[in-house]
């Protein structure tokens, strides 16, 4: 939640500025139903004429030689005849299952590569579902001759890299074509079609890159208003985006709820970034926006630490900064919305921030300029987040409907509730960290 939520007058102290990023509200739409993700059967069915295991047999019979496994490709029968998009997706899905099964049997780096390869195959397949037949044929051509199950082969990664680059280029072209075209947004600029474009990538980051586990999603309202309040961290606020994916993909109700995150008002001044942030469902962190969204029965996510959270040094990780003046509590009381504390573990390590280059930040007009072991030394490559393992815990909601909306102006009530939320998140963080055996 932005610190702008903590007072109505303009903020003058740079430390009070909120910080949420573009990715924060990108809550993906639910994909089409897929087959259950079960591992391939480990034991084949008995052949005709051969008694099942454990049954008496009059005489031993010679076991037939297994047929050689066909090469995994986008062609259903190993021929050069291309299959429709649905068939290509199914072939990718089958290869993904086998790779994931092989990774489960491996250890160490080989297991990590296997899970990464399976996640990339899923990402390609999810993107393929929304591509045209002509684009799918291009993917077919790029993957022709590549064994999609041999993730230890360098040719596998070269081919996958070309496919991902092609799909990225096509999605960039799609966005460019829309700039001058017709499309529909809500009053805040959210574009559900663009959210659908971002969904496969965010799912990949959630399931494969960070291997996130979410608990307590039953505490998030399946419908109606609710205010998610989380700890902020990670230099770039991926945490908001991953909270949105957890709710959109794993909520027990499976009703594709979109989380509307409030972001740093500074982003509104950026010509190209601001429209993209809004299109992905984010809203400027103003008090009136929070109240209006809640009154519209939306699910809103705020980060009361603001820029102090994402700009936290690595030595201060998982120690909550001050929650400001309780603007998020005022919004919840005015809208009579429950407050759901959220504790995120794992995001602090994706960009270990060793120092803040304040002079450079002032020169560039940025809230902070991070110095990490990889940025700015590796250039753009230093922006790639580390593949840490996350957990997101949604705590029991705190109801606010017992308060009169006028009590939103009572500082004792507001600060008291704010401290309860802060202590709940900190206690949950401490408990989860005690169970967190490894960063990776």
C-alpha positions in Angstrom: 0.0 0.0 0.0 1.4 3.3 -0.8 2.2 5.8 1.9 -0.1 8.1 0.0 -2.8 6.0 1.6 -1.6 7.2 5.0 -2.6 10.9 4.6 -4.7 13.0 2.3 -2.2 15.8 1.7 0.7 15.4 -0.8 3.7 13.6 0.5 6.9 15.6 0.9 9.3 13.1 2.6 11.0 10.8 0.1 11.1 8.0 2.6 7.3 8.0 2.8 6.9 7.4 -0.9 5.2 4.1 -1.8 6.7 1.6 -4.2 4.9 -1.0 -6.1 5.8 -2.2 -9.6 4.2 -2.9 -12.8 4.1 -6.6 -12.3 2.1 -6.1 -9.1 -1.4 -6.3 -10.4 -0.9 -8.7 -13.2 -3.4 -11.3 -12.1 -3.7 -13.9 -14.8 -7.0 -15.3 -16.1 -7.6 -18.9 -15.4 -6.4 -21.1 -18.3 -8.6 -23.6 -20.1 -9.0 -26.8 -18.2 -6.0 -29.1 -18.6 -5.6 -32.8 -18.0 -4.7 -33.8 -14.5 -1.0 -33.5 -13.9 -0.3 -37.1 -13.0 3.0 -38.8 -13.6 3.2 -41.4 -16.3 2.3 -44.8 -15.1 5.4 -46.7 -13.8 4.1 -50.2 -14.5 2.7 -51.2 -17.9 -0.6 -53.2 -18.2 -0.2 -56.9 -18.7 -0.1 -58.1 -22.3 -2.9 -60.4 -23.6 -2.2 -64.0 -22.7 0.2 -63.1 -19.8 -1.3 -63.5 -16.3 -1.2 -60.5 -14.0 1.5 -60.2 -11.4 0.9 -62.6 -8.5 -1.4 -64.9 -10.6 -0.3 -68.6 -11.0 1.2 -69.5 -14.4 1.5 -72.9 -15.9 4.8 -72.2 -17.6 7.1 -69.2 -17.8 6.6 -67.0 -20.8 9.1 -64.8 -22.6 8.5 -61.2 -22.0 8.1 -59.2 -25.3 10.7 -56.6 -26.1 9.4 -53.1 -25.5 8.8 -50.9 -28.5 11.2 -48.0 -28.8 9.8 -44.8 -27.5 9.0 -42.3 -30.2 10.9 -39.0 -30.3 8.9 -36.2 -28.6 7.9 -33.6 -31.1 5.0 -31.5 -32.2 4.0 -34.3 -34.5 1.5 -36.8 -33.0 2.9 -40.0 -34.6 6.6 -39.1 -35.3 5.8 -38.3 -38.9 6.4 -35.0 -40.7 2.7 -34.2 -40.9 1.8 -31.3 -38.7 -1.0 -31.6 -36.3 -3.5 -28.9 -35.3 -2.7 -26.5 -32.5 -4.6 -28.6 -30.0 -2.6 -31.7 -30.9 0.7 -29.8 -30.8 -0.2 -28.5 -27.3 -1.0 -32.0 -26.2 2.4 -33.3 -27.5 4.1 -30.6 -25.6 2.1 -31.5 -22.5 3.0 -35.2 -22.9 6.7 -34.2 -23.2 6.4 -32.0 -20.2 4.9 -34.8 -18.0 7.7 -37.2 -19.0 10.5 -34.6 -18.4 8.9 -33.7 -15.0 8.8 -37.4 -14.1 12.4 -37.8 -15.1 13.3 -34.8 -12.9 11.6 -36.3 -9.9 13.8 -39.4 -10.2 17.0 -37.2 -10.5 18.9 -35.2 -7.9 20.8 -32.0 -7.7 21.5 -29.9 -10.8 19.9 -32.5 -13.1 16.7 -32.3 -11.1 16.7 -28.5 -11.3 17.3 -28.6 -15.0 14.5 -31.1 -15.5 11.9 -29.0 -13.6 13.0 -25.9 -15.4 12.7 -27.7 -18.8 9.2 -28.9 -17.8 8.2 -25.4 -16.8 9.4 -24.0 -20.1 7.5 -26.6 -22.1 4.4 -25.6 -20.2 5.0 -22.0 -20.9 5.4 -22.6 -24.6 2.2 -24.7 -24.6 0.2 -22.1 -22.8 1.4 -19.4 -25.2 0.6 -21.7 -28.2 -3.1 -21.9 -27.2 -3.7 -18.3 -28.1 -1.6 -18.2 -31.3 -2.9 -18.4 -34.8 -2.4 -21.5 -37.0 0.3 -19.7 -39.0 2.2 -18.9 -35.8 1.8 -22.4 -34.6 3.3 -23.7 -37.8 6.3 -21.4 -37.2 6.7 -23.0 -33.7 6.5 -26.4 -35.4 9.3 -25.6 -37.8 11.5 -24.2 -35.0 11.1 -27.4 -32.9 11.4 -29.9 -35.8 14.1 -32.4 -35.1 14.4 -31.5 -31.4 13.9 -34.2 -28.8 11.7 -32.4 -26.3 12.4 -35.0 -23.6 16.2 -34.8 -23.7 16.7 -31.7 -21.6 20.3 -32.5 -21.0 21.1 -32.0 -24.7 22.3 -28.5 -25.5 20.3 -28.6 -28.8 17.1 -28.8 -26.6 17.9 -25.4 -24.9 19.0 -23.8 -28.2 15.7 -24.8 -29.9 13.6 -23.8 -26.8 15.4 -20.4 -26.7 14.5 -19.8 -30.4 10.8 -20.6 -29.7 10.6 -18.4 -26.7 12.2 -15.5 -28.6 9.7 -16.0 -31.4 6.8 -16.1 -29.0 8.0 -12.9 -27.2 8.4 -11.1 -30.6 4.9 -12.1 -31.6 3.4 -10.8 -28.3 5.3 -7.5 -28.6 3.9 -7.2 -32.1 0.5 -7.9 -30.7 0.8 -5.1 -28.2 2.1 -2.7 -30.8 -0.9 -3.5 -33.1 -3.2 -2.7 -30.2 -1.8 0.8 -29.6 -3.8 2.2 -32.5 -6.6 -0.4 -32.4 -9.9 -0.8 -30.6 -9.8 -2.5 -27.2 -11.8 -2.3 -24.0 -10.6 -1.3 -20.5 -12.2 -0.7 -17.2 -12.4 2.8 -15.6 -8.8 2.3 -14.2 -7.4 1.2 -17.5 -7.3 -2.6 -16.9 -7.2 -4.7 -20.1 -8.2 -8.3 -19.6 -6.7 -9.3 -23.0 -3.3 -8.1 -22.0 -3.6 -9.9 -18.7 -4.2 -13.1 -20.6 -1.0 -12.4 -22.6 1.0 -12.1 -19.4 -0.6 -15.0 -17.7 1.6 -17.9 -19.0 4.8 -16.0 -18.1 3.6 -15.2 -14.6 2.5 -18.8 -14.1 6.0 -19.9 -15.1 7.6 -17.6 -12.6 5.2 -18.8 -9.9 5.4 -22.6 -10.5 8.8 -23.2 -12.0 11.2 -20.3 -11.3 10.2 -19.7 -7.6 8.3 -22.9 -6.9 5.9 -21.0 -4.7 3.7 -22.7 -2.1 0.6 -20.8 -0.9 -1.3 -21.5 2.3 -4.4 -20.0 3.8 -6.1 -19.1 0.5 -9.4 -20.1 2.1 -9.1 -16.9 4.1 -9.4 -14.8 0.9 -13.0 -13.9 0.1 -14.2 -15.9 -2.9 -16.4 -12.9 -3.8 -17.0 -9.4 -2.5 -14.5 -6.9 -1.1 -11.3 -7.7 0.7 -8.0 -5.9 1.5 -4.8 -8.0 1.2 -2.0 -6.4 3.3 1.5 -7.8 2.7 5.2 -7.3 3.5 7.1 -5.7 0.7 10.5 -6.7 -0.5 12.7 -7.7 -3.4 13.9 -4.4 -5.1 11.4 -5.0 -7.9 8.0 -5.8 -6.3 7.4 -9.2 -7.8 5.7 -10.1 -4.6 2.5 -8.3 -5.6 2.3 -10.2 -8.9 2.9 -13.6 -7.2 0.2 -12.9 -4.7 -2.2 -12.1 -7.6 -1.2 -15.4 -9.3 -1.8 -17.4 -6.1 -5.3 -16.0 -5.7 -6.1 -16.3 -9.5 -4.7 -19.8 -9.9 -5.0 -21.6 -6.6 -8.0 -20.2 -4.7 -10.3 -23.0 -3.6 -13.3 -21.3 -5.4 -11.4 -21.3 -8.7 -13.3 -18.2 -9.8 -10.4 -16.3 -11.4 -10.4 -13.4 -9.1 -8.2 -10.5 -10.1 -6.2 -8.7 -7.5 -5.9 -4.9 -7.9 -2.6 -3.8 -6.4 -1.9 -0.2 -5.6 1.4 1.1 -7.0 3.8 4.0 -6.4 2.3 7.2 -7.9 5.7 8.0 -9.3 5.2 5.4 -12.1 2.2 7.4 -13.4 4.7 10.0 -14.7 6.5 7.5 -17.0 5.1 7.7 -20.5 5.1 4.0 -21.5 5.3 2.3 -18.2 2.1 3.9 -16.7 -0.3 2.6 -19.3 1.2 -0.9 -19.1 0.9 -0.9 -15.3 -2.7 0.1 -15.5 -3.5 -2.4 -18.3 -2.3 -5.2 -16.0 -4.8 -4.2 -13.3 -2.8 -1.9 -11.1 -4.1 1.3 -9.7 -2.3 4.5 -8.4 -2.0 4.3 -4.6 -4.4 7.0 -3.6 -6.8 6.7 -0.7 -9.9 7.4 -2.8 -8.9 4.6 -5.3 -8.6 2.0 -2.5 -12.0 2.9 -1.1 -13.7 3.0 -4.5 -12.3 -0.4 -5.5 -13.4 -2.0 -2.2 -16.9 -0.5 -2.5 -17.0 -2.1 -6.0 -16.4 -5.4 -4.2 -12.9 -5.8 -5.7 -10.0 -7.6 -4.1 -7.3 -5.0 -3.3 -3.7 -5.6 -2.4 -1.6 -3.0 -0.5 1.9 -2.8 0.9 2.0 -0.3 3.9 5.9 -0.4 4.0 5.9 1.3 0.6 9.3 2.1 -0.9 10.9 1.4 2.5 10.0 -2.3 1.9 11.2 -2.9 -1.6 14.3 -0.7 -1.0 15.3 -2.6 2.1 18.9 -3.7 2.5 19.7 -7.4 2.6 20.9 -7.2 6.2 17.4 -6.0 7.2 15.5 -8.7 5.3 12.2 -9.9 6.8 12.2 -7.1 9.4 9.1 -5.0 8.7 9.5 -1.3 8.2 7.1 1.2 9.8 3.6 1.0 8.4 3.1 4.7 8.1 -0.1 6.3 9.4 -2.5 3.5 8.8 -4.0 4.7 5.6 -4.9 1.1 4.6 -6.9 0.7 7.8 -8.8 3.9 7.1 -9.7 2.6 3.7 -10.8 -0.8 5.1 -13.0 0.8 7.8 -14.6 3.2 5.4 -15.5 0.4 2.9 -16.3 -2.1 5.7 -13.8 -4.6 4.1 -12.0 -7.4 5.9 -8.2 -7.1 6.2 -6.2 -10.2 5.3 -2.6 -10.1 6.4 -0.2 -11.8 3.9 3.4 -12.9 4.7 5.8 -13.5 1.8 9.0 -15.5 2.3 11.6 -15.8 -0.4 11.3 -12.5 -2.2 13.9 -10.8 -0.1 16.7 -12.9 -1.7 15.8 -12.5 -5.4 17.9 -9.3 -5.6 20.2 -9.1 -2.5 20.4 -5.4 -2.1 23.8 -4.5 -0.5 23.6 -0.8 -0.8 21.5 2.1 -2.1 23.3 4.5 -4.4 21.4 7.6 -3.3 23.2 10.2 -5.5 22.4 8.2 -8.6 18.8 7.7 -7.5 18.4 11.5 -7.0 20.0 12.1 -10.4 17.6 9.8 -12.1 14.6 10.8 -10.1 14.1 7.3 -8.7 13.1 6.3 -5.2 16.3 4.3 -4.8 19.1 2.8 -6.9 20.0 -0.7 -5.8 23.5 -2.2 -5.7 23.4 -6.0 -5.7 26.0 -8.7 -6.5 24.8 -8.7 -10.1 23.4 -5.2 -10.8 24.6 -2.9 -12.3 27.7 -4.9 -12.9 26.1 -7.4 -15.4 23.9 -4.8 -17.1 20.5 -6.1 -18.1 21.4 -9.6 -17.0 21.6 -8.3 -13.5 17.8 -7.8 -13.5 17.1 -11.5 -13.7 15.9 -12.5 -10.3 17.5 -15.4 -8.4 15.4 -18.7 -8.4 14.7 -18.7 -4.7 11.9 -20.8 -3.2 9.0 -18.8 -1.9 6.0 -19.3 0.4 3.0 -17.1 0.7 0.8 -17.3 3.7 -2.7 -15.7 3.8 -3.6 -15.2 7.5 -7.0 -15.1 9.1 -9.0 -12.0 8.2 -9.6 -9.1 10.6 -13.2 -7.9 10.2 -13.9 -4.2 10.2 -17.7 -4.2 9.9 -18.0 -3.8 13.7 -16.6 -0.3 13.3 -18.6 2.7 12.2 -17.1 4.3 9.1 -16.6 7.5 11.0 -14.1 5.7 13.2 -11.7 5.8 10.2 -10.8 9.2 11.5 -10.0 8.0 15.0 -6.2 7.7 15.2 -6.3 5.4 18.2 -8.5 2.9 16.4 -6.5 3.2 13.1 -3.1 2.8 14.7 -4.3 0.0 16.9 -5.5 -2.0 14.0 -2.4 -1.2 12.0 -0.2 -2.5 14.7 -2.2 -5.8 15.0 -1.8 -6.3 11.2 1.9 -5.6 11.4 2.5 -7.9 14.3 0.5 -10.7 12.6 2.6 -10.5 9.5 5.9 -10.3 11.5 4.9 -13.3 13.6 4.0 -15.3 10.5 7.3 -14.4 8.8 9.3 -15.5 11.8 7.4 -18.8 12.0 7.8 -19.5 8.2 11.5 -18.6 8.3 12.0 -21.1 11.1 10.6 -23.8 8.7 12.5 -22.4 5.7 15.4 -24.9 5.4 17.0 -23.5 2.2 16.8 -20.3 0.2 16.8 -22.3 -3.0 
